[in-house]
Amino acid sequence: MKPYLLLTPGPLTTSETVKEAMMTDWCTWDADYNVHIVEEIRKSLVALATTATDEYTSVLLQGSGTYCVEAVIGSVITPKHKLLILSNGAYGDRMGHIAEYHGINYDMLAFEETEQVSVDYVDDYLSNNSDITHVAVVHCETTTGILNPLKEIAHIVKLHNKKLIVDAMSSFGGVPLDMYELGIDFMISSANKCIQGVPGFGFIIARKSELLHCKGVSRSLSLDIYDQWETMEKGHGKWRFTSPTHVVRAFKQALAELEEEGGVAARHKRYCENHRILVEEMRALGFKTLLPDEFQSPIITSFLYPKAGFDFNSFYTQLKEKGFVIYPGKISQADTFRIGNIGDVHPEDFARLIEVVQQTSY
Ligand SMILES: *Cc1c(COP(=O)(O)O)cnc(C)c1O
């Protein structure tokens, strides 16, 4: 099989060294694994998320990112609470879907997929609905690539004295932020996004004082973040159930490579450069982006079909033949496709992609 780069929202292109880190078998009971790999990862994640490392802790959980979002909602929201979900895309809507499954008392403020979550609207809503106790929002809506104004949203949520849950799945590690400064109580991401690991687990970074309230709340055993955290704390990195050992080891390597690159700020800069080249050159070829530049994240970009009758499958196959896998669109209002900027992909890869697009018939 011919190798290709993944220009997708995850799983992503990973480095050779991240893949090689999976070539050893590990015993979950042994300190080599739990103390030296899992515990170090847990500490690194907190340090990446905030400078107030004493106030926060982290929990790793098997499964994809959605498992962690569901675990947080199901472990945090009790029958006495009411959750407000802010949505401008499929991942915000999925939180609503999770709340439905769990029979959670919630409201959904839905915005257009091509509009940012409106801070004024949230302010107004919270002023008129004092029964809301928690607010959940997606930072980068990977559906379109829109970046929500997290700092401003967090500010309003905190002014109203509500707890804040953030799905930072596709931004954590790629867009700088400090949980403590913003007042975020729970933040969720996964191994196979901007940290550039392979898929198999996700993680939650939580304010310790809030996590302690989660004891006994979850109606799911395997998705109980308090129970998982307590076992990891007491067992020094032990997982309750079979841990994805190879994936976890690869993740540790990915964290080391993030540090080598210069941390989140440096990675953000590379993603911005990837994005800049992609958009400038695609526009030069006549493509248009779905979103205006001021809403756009450096994570993934949606492009409109260049003309009526555009054959995405043929375009996709031609690019794949030449070494690049792109992604279909995910919204109903417009025909789009997406190109991701994250993973072990660099400005020179995007320059090459553009040459390939030029040689493609579409
Ligand atoms: C990737 C992603 C998720 C999780 O999706 P999974 O398919 O469960 O990994 C959730 N939210 C956002 C914003 C994402 O980008």
The ligand as a MOL file (V3000), in Angstrom:
LIG
                    3D

  0  0  0     0  0            999 V3000
M  V30 BEGIN CTAB
M  V30 COUNTS 15 15 0 0 0
M  V30 BEGIN ATOM
M  V30 1 C -12.8120 14.5170 17.4510 0
M  V30 2 C -13.7870 15.2890 18.2510 0
M  V30 3 C -14.5820 14.6660 19.2530 0
M  V30 4 C -14.5320 13.2060 19.5580 0
M  V30 5 O -14.8300 12.4060 18.4930 0
M  V30 6 P -14.4940 10.8490 18.5610 0
M  V30 7 O -14.9060 10.3920 17.1970 0
M  V30 8 O -15.2630 10.2550 19.6490 0
M  V30 9 O -13.0100 10.7640 18.8080 0
M  V30 10 C -15.4050 15.4640 20.0180 0
M  V30 11 N -15.4580 16.7900 19.8530 0
M  V30 12 C -14.7150 17.4250 18.9100 0
M  V30 13 C -14.8170 18.9030 18.7960 0
M  V30 14 C -13.8640 16.6870 18.0910 0
M  V30 15 O -13.1150 17.3210 17.1650 0
M  V30 END ATOM
M  V30 BEGIN BOND
M  V30 1 1 1 2
M  V30 2 1 2 3
M  V30 3 2 2 14
M  V30 4 1 3 4
M  V30 5 2 3 10
M  V30 6 1 4 5
M  V30 7 1 5 6
M  V30 8 2 6 7
M  V30 9 1 6 8
M  V30 10 1 6 9
M  V30 11 1 10 11
M  V30 12 2 11 12
M  V30 13 1 12 13
M  V30 14 1 12 14
M  V30 15 1 14 15
M  V30 END BOND
M  V30 END CTAB
M  END
